[in-house]
């Protein structure tokens, strides 16, 4: 099963860690992206979606 929403969030986190996204942009965009994609992420994989929400947001 394709996990497009989870992959997007994880790639966004990787881009931040690699220095491709600055702290301000990440701090503002990341919570918004998780909020808008959370229901779809839960359908893709509930456990990973909850880990992202609990540990990264």
Buried (B, 14 or more C-beta within 10 A) or exposed (E): EEBEBBEBBBEBBEEBEEEEBEEEEBEEEBEEBBEEBBEBBBEBBEEBBEEBBEEEE
